[in-house]
Amino acid sequence: MGSLVRRLFDARDDALPYLTHQQETVTRGELRERVAKQAAVFAGFGIGPGSAVGLRTPPSFTQVEVLLALWRLGAQVMLFDFRLKPAEVAALCASCRPQFMVRAGSNVQATFGFRPEYEVVTECRGTGRPADTGHRLVQFSSGSTGRPKVIGRTAASLAAEVDRFAGITGMPGEGDRVLLLSSTAHSFGLVAGLLHSLAAGASVVFAPRISARDLLRTAVDHRVTALFGVPMHYELLAAVDPPELPDLRVAVSGGELMPPDVAARFTERYGVPVGESYGTTESGVVAMDVGGTLRPSVGPAAPGMVVRIRQDELDVALDESPYLFDSGGTQYADGWLRTRDRASVDGTGAVRVHGRADSLVVIGGLKVDLTEVENVLRGHPAVEQAVVVHEGVTEAYVVTAAADSAVGVGPSAEELLRWCRERLADYKLPRVVRLLEALPRTSNGKLVRQPALLRERAPRP
């Protein structure tokens, strides 16, 4: 992994700008020096080749330099989304057992907007264990059983993905300025946004806040040439009258499928088609259409990627299982990763994705397993049954036992929502909790998961 870090830095001139926020810019050379200093500090804690390190910081210059410093030392980095609640982090650490936890020293839950720098706190965990595989990036993704999948990427896998992006026509190159809105804790923002830009000599620009006003002001001030985000960002921008952005030539959406009407509104206002990047945490980018000319397909398979359609679902060829701690179930078998996305491939080789085939949904570019939300609700002592569905918004339908049998009073919807808020990241929370006397079932006894039928059974507000 240290070799990959050196390769990324050595690919372009040290004088080129790399990270920018408002009036602060860090060049590639300055970042190289910061990474070296951070690596020396971490080495003093005993972090080295094969160390298992959890990293939990908000998107920032600090996150980038710490991640690269740990990789330079050959550590395995477990990348925790800073939005996870302490209970969620504790549950993941109980199974993965990192030897060290590196986190932002301030209260990141109170952070409002982008901050370039954070104090770094390194904790040694006596119950941790070193990495026993060659994976150097570990990420977490909810599975269909509610148990998080632990996904590992090797240095070779990450290097191959960086090369795939370099081989895709239209990707930003040297001199481009990329306004990066996608989360750097997730694959598209991390690899397409940060690592590809480092390899290609592009500059990564961060906005102070996710508001249309701040995004557009940043785009104007820094003359951004490319925009990477999720559909939510494009919907936000398409709702306002934009200033002139003569330098903008590329806009790509990743994380979830772009609604065609949102893409059309953005293109009408900005004159730039919205491209599509489709991938998985396990494999990285699978297919991409940078120019946004192939919708409703997500573009052809990326260079070097082999895909197939099996039982109307998309499979991706991988040399080895990406799952750690037996967390993948049957999703990888015989050299193929089952994406569980319903898909087809046309005569030109373009991939069209038709939606999820299981309980995993994507909200704001972030994957949410509805089964996990159901399990949290069922953990409430007064909840007997729960079904969570997503159709535009996430809704929970719950049957409760009376808290006091004498008066027949159970927990309110607001109390159940508070229960979830204490145990789930905010993006996983149901928008609505509806209390029912009984949940509808099919003729063979299975709980019905059709949103329309559930709404019919719910009492009117």
C-alpha positions in Angstrom: 0.0 0.0 0.0 2.9 2.3 0.6 4.0 1.8 -3.0 0.6 2.9 -4.2 0.7 6.0 -2.1 4.1 6.9 -3.5 2.9 6.2 -7.0 -0.1 8.5 -6.6 2.2 11.3 -5.4 4.9 10.8 -7.9 2.4 10.8 -10.8 2.4 14.6 -11.1 4.3 17.7 -10.2 4.4 18.6 -6.4 3.5 22.2 -7.2 0.1 21.4 -8.5 -2.8 22.3 -6.1 -4.7 19.3 -4.7 -7.1 20.2 -1.9 -8.9 23.5 -1.7 -11.5 25.0 0.7 -12.4 28.7 0.4 -9.1 30.6 0.4 -6.9 27.6 1.7 -5.1 25.4 -0.8 -2.8 22.5 -0.2 -0.4 21.5 -3.0 0.6 17.9 -3.7 4.0 18.6 -2.2 2.6 20.2 1.0 0.3 17.2 1.4 3.3 14.8 0.9 5.1 16.5 3.8 2.0 16.4 6.0 1.5 12.7 5.3 5.2 12.1 6.2 4.8 13.9 9.5 1.5 12.1 10.4 3.1 8.8 9.5 6.0 9.5 11.9 3.5 10.2 14.7 1.5 7.1 14.1 4.7 5.0 13.9 5.5 6.3 17.4 2.3 4.6 18.6 3.5 1.3 17.1 1.4 1.4 14.0 3.1 -0.4 11.1 2.6 -3.0 8.4 -0.5 -5.1 9.1 -1.8 -2.9 12.0 -5.6 -2.7 12.1 -6.6 0.9 12.5 -10.1 2.4 12.7 -10.4 5.9 11.2 -13.4 8.1 12.1 -13.1 11.7 11.0 -15.4 14.0 9.0 -14.4 14.8 5.4 -11.5 17.2 5.7 -7.9 17.8 4.7 -7.0 15.9 7.9 -9.0 12.9 6.8 -7.0 12.7 3.6 -3.6 13.1 5.1 -4.3 10.6 8.0 -5.6 8.0 5.6 -2.6 8.3 3.3 -0.2 8.3 6.3 -1.7 5.1 7.6 -1.5 3.5 4.2 2.0 4.7 3.8 2.9 2.7 6.9 1.1 -0.4 5.5 -1.7 -0.4 8.0 -5.2 -1.8 7.4 -7.6 1.1 7.7 -11.2 0.5 8.8 -13.1 3.6 7.5 -16.0 4.5 9.8 -18.6 7.1 8.6 -18.4 9.9 11.1 -22.2 10.1 11.1 -22.5 6.7 12.8 -23.7 6.8 16.4 -21.4 5.5 19.2 -23.5 2.3 19.6 -23.1 1.5 15.9 -19.3 2.1 16.1 -19.1 -0.1 19.2 -21.0 -2.9 17.5 -18.6 -2.8 14.4 -15.5 -2.7 16.6 -16.7 -5.7 18.6 -16.5 -7.8 15.5 -13.6 -6.2 13.7 -11.4 -5.4 16.8 -9.1 -2.7 15.5 -5.9 -2.3 17.5 -6.1 1.5 17.2 -8.8 4.1 16.7 -7.9 7.4 15.1 -10.6 10.0 15.4 -11.2 13.7 15.4 -10.7 15.2 18.8 -13.6 17.6 18.8 -17.3 16.8 18.9 -17.9 15.9 15.3 -21.6 15.4 15.9 -21.8 19.2 16.5 -19.8 20.0 13.4 -21.7 22.3 11.0 -20.2 22.6 7.5 -16.8 21.6 6.2 -13.7 22.2 8.3 -10.3 21.6 6.7 -8.4 20.7 9.9 -9.2 18.6 13.0 -7.2 17.6 16.0 -6.3 14.0 15.7 -6.6 11.6 18.7 -5.1 8.1 18.6 -6.4 5.5 21.0 -4.7 2.1 21.6 -7.2 -0.7 22.1 -5.9 -3.5 24.2 -8.5 -6.0 22.8 -7.6 -5.3 19.2 -5.8 -7.7 16.8 -3.7 -7.2 13.8 -5.0 -7.7 10.2 -4.9 -11.3 9.1 -5.5 -10.6 5.5 -3.9 -8.4 2.8 -6.9 -6.0 2.7 -5.8 -2.4 3.4 -9.2 -0.6 3.1 -12.1 -1.9 5.1 -15.6 -0.5 4.7 -19.0 -1.4 6.1 -22.2 -2.0 4.2 -25.5 -3.2 5.5 -26.5 -6.7 4.4 -29.9 -8.2 3.7 -30.0 -9.9 7.1 -29.4 -6.7 9.0 -25.9 -7.8 9.9 -23.3 -5.3 8.4 -21.1 -6.7 5.8 -17.4 -6.0 6.3 -15.8 -5.4 2.9 -12.0 -5.4 2.2 -10.1 -3.9 -0.7 -6.4 -4.8 -1.3 -3.8 -2.4 -2.6 -4.0 -4.1 -6.0 -7.8 -3.7 -6.1 -7.6 0.0 -5.3 -4.7 0.5 -7.8 -6.8 -1.3 -10.5 -9.8 1.0 -9.8 -7.7 4.1 -10.1 -6.4 2.8 -13.5 -10.0 2.1 -14.5 -11.0 5.6 -13.9 -8.0 6.8 -15.9 -9.2 4.8 -18.8 -12.8 6.2 -18.8 -13.2 8.9 -21.4 -14.1 12.3 -19.9 -12.8 11.8 -16.4 -11.1 15.0 -14.9 -7.4 15.3 -15.6 -4.5 17.6 -14.8 -5.7 21.2 -14.4 -9.3 20.3 -13.7 -11.0 21.5 -10.5 -13.5 19.0 -9.1 -16.1 20.2 -6.7 -16.5 17.0 -4.6 -19.8 16.7 -2.8 -19.9 12.8 -2.5 -18.8 11.4 0.9 -15.1 10.6 1.1 -16.0 7.8 3.4 -17.6 5.9 0.5 -16.2 4.4 -2.6 -17.2 7.0 -5.3 -16.0 10.0 -3.3 -12.9 8.3 -2.0 -11.6 6.6 -5.2 -13.2 8.7 -8.1 -12.9 11.9 -6.1 -9.7 11.8 -4.1 -7.5 9.0 -5.4 -8.2 9.5 -9.1 -7.6 13.2 -8.7 -4.3 12.6 -7.0 -3.2 10.3 -9.8 -4.5 12.6 -12.6 -3.3 15.9 -11.2 -6.8 17.3 -10.7 -7.6 19.6 -7.8 -10.3 18.7 -5.3 -12.5 21.5 -4.1 -14.8 21.4 -1.0 -17.8 23.6 -0.3 -18.2 25.1 3.2 -21.8 23.8 3.4 -24.3 21.7 1.4 -26.6 24.5 0.3 -27.3 25.7 -3.2 -25.9 29.1 -2.4 -22.7 27.8 -1.0 -22.2 25.2 -3.7 -22.7 27.8 -6.5 -20.5 30.4 -4.8 -17.8 27.8 -4.5 -18.2 26.8 -8.2 -17.9 30.4 -9.3 -15.0 31.4 -7.0 -12.9 28.4 -8.0 -14.0 28.0 -11.6 -14.8 24.4 -11.1 -14.7 22.2 -14.2 -16.2 19.1 -12.8 -18.9 18.2 -10.2 -19.1 14.9 -8.4 -22.2 14.3 -6.2 -25.3 12.2 -5.6 -28.8 12.9 -7.0 -29.7 14.9 -3.9 -27.1 17.5 -4.8 -28.3 17.8 -8.4 -31.9 18.2 -7.2 -30.8 21.0 -4.9 -28.9 22.8 -7.7 -31.7 22.2 -10.2 -34.2 24.1 -8.0 -32.4 27.5 -8.3 -31.5 29.9 -11.0 -27.7 29.5 -11.5 -25.0 32.0 -12.2 -22.9 31.6 -15.3 -20.5 28.6 -14.9 -18.6 28.7 -18.2 -15.8 26.3 -17.0 -18.2 23.5 -15.9 -17.9 20.7 -18.4 -18.5 17.5 -16.4 -21.1 16.5 -13.9 -21.3 12.9 -12.6 -23.7 11.3 -10.1 -22.8 8.2 -8.1 -24.1 6.3 -5.1 -27.6 5.8 -6.5 -29.4 6.0 -9.8 -30.1 9.5 -11.0 -33.8 10.2 -11.6 -34.1 11.2 -15.2 -36.3 14.2 -14.4 -33.6 15.6 -12.0 -30.9 15.1 -14.7 -33.1 16.9 -17.2 -33.8 19.9 -15.0 -30.1 20.2 -14.1 -29.1 20.1 -17.8 -31.7 22.6 -18.7 -30.4 25.1 -16.1 -26.6 24.5 -16.5 -26.2 23.2 -20.0 -24.2 20.2 -18.8 -25.6 16.6 -19.0 -25.4 14.6 -15.8 -23.2 11.5 -16.1 -23.7 8.3 -14.2 -21.3 6.1 -12.2 -22.5 2.7 -11.1 -20.5 0.6 -8.7 -20.4 -1.4 -5.5 -18.3 -1.0 -2.3 -17.0 -4.5 -3.0 -15.8 -3.9 -6.5 -15.5 -0.2 -7.0 -16.8 1.3 -10.3 -18.5 -1.2 -12.5 -19.9 0.9 -15.3 -19.8 4.6 -16.1 -21.1 7.2 -18.5 -19.3 10.4 -17.8 -21.0 12.4 -20.5 -24.6 11.5 -19.5 -25.5 10.6 -23.1 -26.6 7.0 -22.5 -29.3 7.3 -19.9 -31.3 5.2 -19.0 -28.2 2.9 -19.0 -25.4 3.6 -16.6 -22.8 3.2 -19.4 -20.6 0.4 -20.6 -18.6 -1.8 -18.2 -15.5 0.1 -17.0 -12.2 -1.0 -18.5 -11.2 -4.4 -17.1 -14.6 -5.2 -15.5 -16.4 -8.3 -16.5 -20.2 -8.5 -15.8 -23.0 -11.0 -16.6 -26.7 -11.1 -16.2 -27.9 -14.1 -14.2 -31.5 -14.6 -13.3 -32.1 -11.0 -14.3 -29.6 -9.7 -11.8 -26.1 -8.2 -12.4 -23.0 -10.2 -11.3 -19.5 -8.8 -11.3 -16.4 -11.0 -11.7 -13.9 -10.7 -8.8 -10.8 -12.7 -8.2 -11.5 -13.3 -4.5 -14.2 -12.7 -1.9 -14.1 -9.1 -0.6 -15.8 -10.1 2.6 -14.2 -10.3 6.0 -15.3 -12.3 9.1 -17.7 -14.4 7.0 -20.0 -11.4 6.7 -20.9 -11.8 3.0 -23.2 -14.8 3.2 -23.9 -16.1 -0.3 -23.3 -12.8 -2.1 -19.9 -14.0 -3.5 -19.5 -17.5 -5.0 -17.4 -19.1 -7.7 -15.6 -15.9 -8.7 -18.8 -13.8 -9.0 -20.2 -11.0 -6.8 -24.0 -10.9 -6.8 -24.9 -7.2 -6.8 -28.6 -8.1 -6.2 -29.4 -5.3 -8.6 -31.9 -6.2 -11.3 -30.2 -5.3 -14.6 -29.9 -5.9 -18.3 -27.1 -5.4 -20.9 -28.0 -4.1 -24.4 -26.4 -5.0 -27.7 -23.8 -2.2 -27.3 -22.7 -3.5 -23.9 -24.3 -0.7 -22.0 -25.6 -1.7 -18.5 -29.1 -0.8 -17.5 -30.0 -1.1 -13.8 -33.7 -1.6 -12.9 -33.6 -1.5 -9.1 -32.7 -3.5 -6.0 -33.7 -7.1 -5.7 -33.4 -7.2 -1.8 -34.0 -5.0 1.2 -31.0 -2.7 0.5 -32.0 0.8 -0.6 -30.0 3.9 -1.3 -30.9 7.2 0.4 -28.9 10.4 -0.5 -26.2 8.2 -1.9 -25.9 6.1 1.3 -26.9 2.5 1.5 -29.5 1.6 4.1 -30.7 -1.9 4.9 -34.3 -1.8 5.9 -33.9 -5.0 7.9 -31.5 -3.3 10.2 -34.0 -0.5 10.9 -36.7 -3.2 11.6 -34.4 -5.0 14.0 -33.7 -1.8 15.9 -37.5 -1.1 16.2 -38.1 -4.7 17.3 -35.5 -4.1 20.1 -37.9 -1.8 21.8 -39.5 -3.7 24.7 -43.0 -2.7 23.7 -42.7 -3.5 19.9 -44.1 -6.8 18.8 -43.8 -6.4 15.0 -42.3 -4.0 12.6 -42.1 -3.6 8.8 -40.0 -0.9 7.2 -40.5 0.1 3.5 -39.0 2.7 1.2 -40.8 4.3 -1.7 -39.6 7.8 -2.0 -39.3 8.0 1.8 -38.7 5.4 4.6 -41.8 4.5 6.5 -42.1 2.2 9.5 -45.3 0.3 10.4 -45.3 -1.0 13.9 -47.5 -3.1 16.2 -46.9 -2.5 19.9 -48.0 -4.1 23.1 -49.7 -1.8 25.6 -47.2 -0.4 28.0 -49.9 -0.5 30.7 -52.5 -3.3 30.1 -54.9 -1.6 32.5 -55.2 1.5 30.3 -54.0 0.1 27.0 -51.3 2.8 26.4 -48.2 1.9 24.4 -45.3 4.0 23.1 -46.1 6.8 20.8 -44.7 7.1 17.3 -42.5 10.0 18.5 -41.1 7.8 21.3 -40.2 5.0 18.8 -38.5 7.6 16.5 -36.4 8.8 19.5 -35.5 5.1 20.1 -34.3 4.8 16.6 -32.4 8.1 16.7 -30.4 7.0 19.6 -29.3 3.8 17.8 -29.1 4.6 14.1 -27.3 7.2 12.0 -29.6 10.0 11.0 -29.7 8.9 7.3 -31.1 5.5 8.3 -34.0 6.9 10.3 -37.6 6.3 9.1 -39.3 9.5 8.0 -42.6 8.3 9.4 -43.6 5.8 12.1 -47.2 4.5 11.9 -48.8 2.5 14.6 -51.2 -0.3 13.5 -53.3 -2.8 15.5 -52.0 -5.6 13.2 -49.7 -5.9 10.2 -51.2 -7.4 7.1 -50.0 -10.8 6.0 -50.1 -12.8 2.8 -52.1 -16.0 2.5 -49.0 -18.1 3.5 -48.4 -16.0 6.6 -45.6 -13.7 5.4 -45.7 -10.0 6.4 -46.8 -7.8 3.5 -44.2 -5.3 2.4 -46.2 -3.4 -0.2 -46.2 0.4 0.8 -49.6 1.1 -0.8 -51.3 -1.7 1.1 -49.6 -0.8 4.4 -50.7 2.8 4.0 -54.3 1.6 3.5 -54.2 -0.2 6.8 -52.6 2.7 8.7 -55.0 5.0 10.6 -55.4 8.4 9.0 -53.5 11.2 10.7 
